[in-house]
Amino acid sequence: MSIATDENKQPTGSHPADTHDLIRVQGARVNNLKDVSIDIPKRRLTVFTGVSGSGKSSLVFGTIAAESQRMINETYSAFVQGFMPNLARPDVDVLEGLTTAIIVDQERMGANSRSTVGTATDVNAMLRIVFSRLGQPHVGSPQAFSFNVASISGAGAVTVERGGKTTKERRSFEITGGMCPRCEGMGTVNDIDLTQLYDDSKSLAEGAMTIPGYTADGWGVKIFTGSGFLDADKPIRDYSKRELNDFLYKEPVKVKVGDINMTYEGLIPKVQKSFLSKDREAMQPHIRAFVDRAVTFTVCPECNGTRLNEGARSSRVAGINIAEACAMQISDLAEWVRGLHEPSVAPLLVALQETLDSFVTIGLGYLSLDRPAGTLSGGEAQRTKMIRHLGSSLTDVTYVFDEPTIGLHPHDIQRMNELLLRLRDKGNTVLVVEHKPEMIAIADHVVDIGPGAGTAGGTICFEGDLNELRLSDTLTGRHLADRVALKPTVRQPTGKLEIRGATAHNLKNVDVDIPLGQLVVVTGVAGSGKSSLLHGSIPAGAGVVSIDQGAIRGSRRSNPATYTGMLEPIRKAFAKANGVKPALFSSNSEGACPNCNGAGVIYTDLGMMATVESPCEVCEGKRFQASVLEYRLGGRDVSEVLGMSVIEAEEFFRSGDARTPAAHAILDRLADVGLGYLSLGQPLTTLSGGERQRLKLATQMGEKGGVYILDEPTTGLHLADVENLLGLLDRLVDSGKSVIVVEHHQAVMAHADWIIDLGPGAGHDGGRIVFEGSPVDLVAQRKTLTGEHLATYVGA
């Protein structure tokens, strides 16, 4: 068949604009990518697969999405760009055919203790307007219903200049907020156990303080001892009533300590400001342990945990107040809003209705608006961010998703697939980084990156459709049809962990015995109550080590060696071998290159342009002074050791002159969890979500606890890595540990000794134990959603 063409050789009826149907990447070298070149079809769903650490995120997020965002930012004026984050251009030769990128990632939502599902999604803002317009009695503007706004009033004289004359006028103001005055909008009040703050048998000079960071010679204690209010050498139990009051509760007052002017404040308000105003989830582990020991949080007796003052709670619409509306399950709240008919706020009610319906569509109808944002799982946070895009009229946009099936039961994955296909069918390009076969199956185009992780990855192993992937000899192609068989025999329990009358969140007075000495999998649809059971109901003192998916706190100077504590024995080994002090071998201390302060790179701020990062010319990126690099251990200097991979370092520290058992033990655990390819000095900011969780697991495997709770350890794991993870879990159990896993991956369920299935649905339709027993029994009975999906998986 011939196609008619015009004299410019263009097919008749075609248009030059129709030829731009590819995103072209040439020569991408971000992180471990090795000069990658690829064409990605637009207006199609493309899934990127490959082992954890192979370079998927570097290509999709670090190259394509990053450049799209940078170019959009450059369309704003220099003034506006000054307020935006500076983005450097990715290391790539050519990027063509980019469209606006919308990134929907797994980053936990702001773990600010004032942030809730309602405030994070703007639903609260809409609800506040509804109550300010329709609420009876009328109590004020929308901020009168906000638990983040305090009620304040004031009056006084102000100086006003008019026509060259200065006059004084009396002014007064009043703000009506909704914040509960007792708990300051937090919903909880705290009671501090003084015995955990200090040892009253000692004096301050003897080190009575037991608060982290308050050492006898540190400034935290010096301000007390040098203030003149207290006797530093007198035991605290011998203080007079006045001294004790000054020590614990004194209002802020200026004092001179030595030659320095400082503000003295009682210990209790000081602890409240420095520790209790921060969100618990965002604290470093040792600070969190102190807060857990020293502080008991109880529901505020004045607002009953609603965070709102009496005025805000008194105003009602259709019989309920705003606190009751926020406490309702979102699916129920959507029905309530549907029943409101008020022409004056009709457009607002329509918008509110659509947003609440989106929550239900996306499978989050079981949440409530007052749920703290920091308690959402990675998968829940990602789906919450999706909500604002579902009803969007935008087309020809590139949506970038990072493992959207995380935290989803096989039953929920089908729903997520439908949402992604709906976005594609509106004419958008959808790029998904994913490992689950159920999501790879719906792709129009699959890109496999590998073949290995770290330096062994970074190349394109395969491009094509699903059937071609199955026939390809790539790691993903070979493992696509993998199925873990049910175990014919299971381990016998060695004891039990009793949970009685659990009612956290949606749990309905649950009694359950979790067997010890076995691999136990807790499963159920998203929102059925799994995390509430394990994180909110296990009795204190059960010796539990909990490893979740929370972000690792650390700057760009942090790396696996510093995070795991491995650098300490390495520094001591270098110091001992060379007869010098350990501080020389720290790039954050005395050994740091003076030019780059131990960062290895120089950052040049160019105002509105992206900050330029260039290797330090003095240390050539090695981060240490030249004199420090002359000291050697086993023939290597400290920068060469930090450049080693875990596997190389494991060999290096095992024997000979460099033998360091403390470092070798940590390296063994890192290799055990499949991080053998990481280099010891790689910045933590470059690790993927799956790598971060496994780094935490390796760090905590050295702790004394006998019971490990793992929150979806298959996150970010390739099908081939799941096998290694199952081997690791088996080794943990066989070494005498008890392992409890919250997991949806059918391979882990099939491999379990015991399964606890929660459900049958989400939210108030869940919260019950619907099955306890072995995987074989679960498949045989097929009474639950999990049983049906697991039976299909194992081919029963």
Secondary structure, 3 states (H helix, E strand, C coil): CCCCECCCCCECCCCHHHHCCEEEEEEECCCCCCCEEEEEECCCEEEEECCCCCCHHHHHHHHHHHHHHHHHHCCCCHHHHCCCCCCCCCCEEEEECCCCEEEECCCCCCCCCCCEHHHHCCHHHHHHHHHHHHCECCCCCHHHHCCCCCCEEEEEEEEEEECCEEEEEEEEEEECCCECCCCCCCCEEEEECHHHCECCCCCHHHCCECCCCCCCCCHHHHHHHCCCCCCCCCCHHHCCHHHHHHHHHCCCEEEEECCEEEEECCHHHHHHHHHHCCCHHHCCHHHHHHHHHHEEEEECCCCCCCCECHHHHHCEECCEEHHHHHHCEHHHHHHHHHCCCCHHHHHHHHHHHHHHHHHHHCCCCCCECCCEHHHCCHHHHHHHHHHHHHCCCCCCCEEEEECCCCCCCHHHHHHHHHHHHHHHHCCCEEEEECCCHHHHCCCCEEEEEECCCHHHCCEEEEEECHHHHHHCCCHHHHHCCCCCCCCCCCCCCCEEEEEEEECCCCCCCEEEEEEECCEEEEECCCCCCHHHHHHHCCCCCCCEEEECCCCCCCCCCCCHHHHCCCHHHHHHHHHHHHCCCHHHHCCCCCCECCCCCCCCEEEECCCCCCCEEEECCCCCCCCECCCHHHCCECCECHHHHHCCEHHHHHHHCCCHHHCCHHHHHHHHHHHHCCCCCCECCCCHHHCCHHHHHHHHHHHHCCCCCCEEEEECCCCCCCHHHHHHHHHHHHHHHHCCCEEEEECCCHHHHHHCCEEEEEECCCHHHCCEEEEEECHHHHHHHCCCHHHHHHHHHHCC
